[in-house]
């Protein structure tokens, strides 16, 4: 997921988080030393810093190798907050195809 900022003109920004599904560019090396593996409701994800203050989440137990999403900023998120992000992603996935479908 990524943050989208709405500015009402007074300089005050409010963040919304929006999913960005896709294949990780290095899907073959997803579970490296910098990644964390997290089980969420029976689904396994690798979490890895994206180098820009965010996290790449790769769905290791999903039907499509390398598929997942990215979110930013995530520097101070707890494991429970990462789990919430993953649950939100899974809620959008079409269980037949394993992808987020366009409306």
C-alpha positions in Angstrom: 0.0 0.0 0.0 1.2 3.5 -0.5 0.2 6.8 1.1 -1.9 9.2 -0.9 -1.9 12.7 0.6 -4.9 15.0 0.3 -4.2 18.7 0.8 -7.2 20.9 1.5 -5.2 24.0 0.6 -4.1 25.0 4.1 -1.0 22.8 4.0 -2.5 20.2 6.3 -2.1 16.7 4.7 -4.1 13.6 5.6 -2.8 10.2 4.5 -4.8 7.4 3.0 -3.4 4.0 2.2 -4.0 2.5 -1.2 -2.8 -1.0 -2.3 -0.3 -1.3 -5.1 -0.3 -5.0 -6.2 2.2 -6.5 -8.5 5.2 -8.7 -8.9 8.3 -8.0 -6.9 11.2 -7.3 -9.4 13.4 -9.9 -7.6 10.8 -12.6 -6.9 13.4 -15.4 -7.0 15.3 -13.9 -4.1 12.4 -12.8 -1.9 13.4 -14.4 1.4 16.8 -12.9 1.9 18.6 -11.9 5.1 16.9 -8.5 5.2 13.4 -9.9 5.0 11.0 -11.0 7.8 8.6 -13.9 7.2 5.1 -13.4 8.7 2.2 -15.8 8.9 -1.2 -14.1 8.8 -4.3 -16.2 9.0 -2.5 -19.2 7.3 -0.9 -17.1 4.5 2.8 -16.5 4.6 4.4 -13.2 3.5 8.0 -12.0 3.2 8.4 -8.4 4.4 11.4 -6.4 3.2 12.4 -2.7 3.4 12.0 -1.1 -0.1 14.8 1.4 0.4 12.5 4.4 0.4 11.0 4.1 3.9 8.4 1.6 2.9 7.9 -2.2 2.9 7.5 -4.7 0.1 5.2 -7.5 1.1 5.5 -10.7 -1.0 2.8 -13.4 -0.8 4.9 -16.6 -0.4 2.0 -19.0 0.0 -0.1 -17.4 -2.7 -0.8 -19.0 -6.1 1.2 -16.4 -8.0 4.9 -16.4 -7.3 6.3 -13.0 -6.4 2.8 -11.3 -6.1 2.2 -8.9 -3.3 2.1 -5.2 -2.6 4.1 -2.3 -1.4 3.3 0.3 1.3 5.0 3.5 2.5 5.8 4.9 5.0 6.2 1.9 7.3 9.3 2.6 9.4 7.6 2.6 12.8 4.9 0.0 12.2 4.4 -2.8 14.7 4.0 -6.5 13.7 0.2 -6.1 14.3 0.1 -3.1 12.0 1.9 -5.1 9.3 -0.7 -7.9 9.8 -3.5 -5.4 9.4 -1.9 -4.3 6.1 -1.7 -7.9 4.9 -5.3 -8.6 5.9 -6.5 -5.5 3.9 -4.6 -6.8 0.9 -6.0 -10.3 1.2 -9.5 -8.9 1.5 -9.1 -7.4 -2.0 -7.8 -10.5 -3.6 -10.1 -12.6 -5.8 -9.6 -16.1 -4.4 -10.3 -17.7 -7.8 -7.4 -15.9 -9.6 -5.2 -15.0 -6.6 -4.9 -11.4 -8.0 -6.6 -8.1 -7.2 -9.1 -7.7 -10.0 -9.9 -4.4 -11.7 -13.4 -3.1 -11.0 
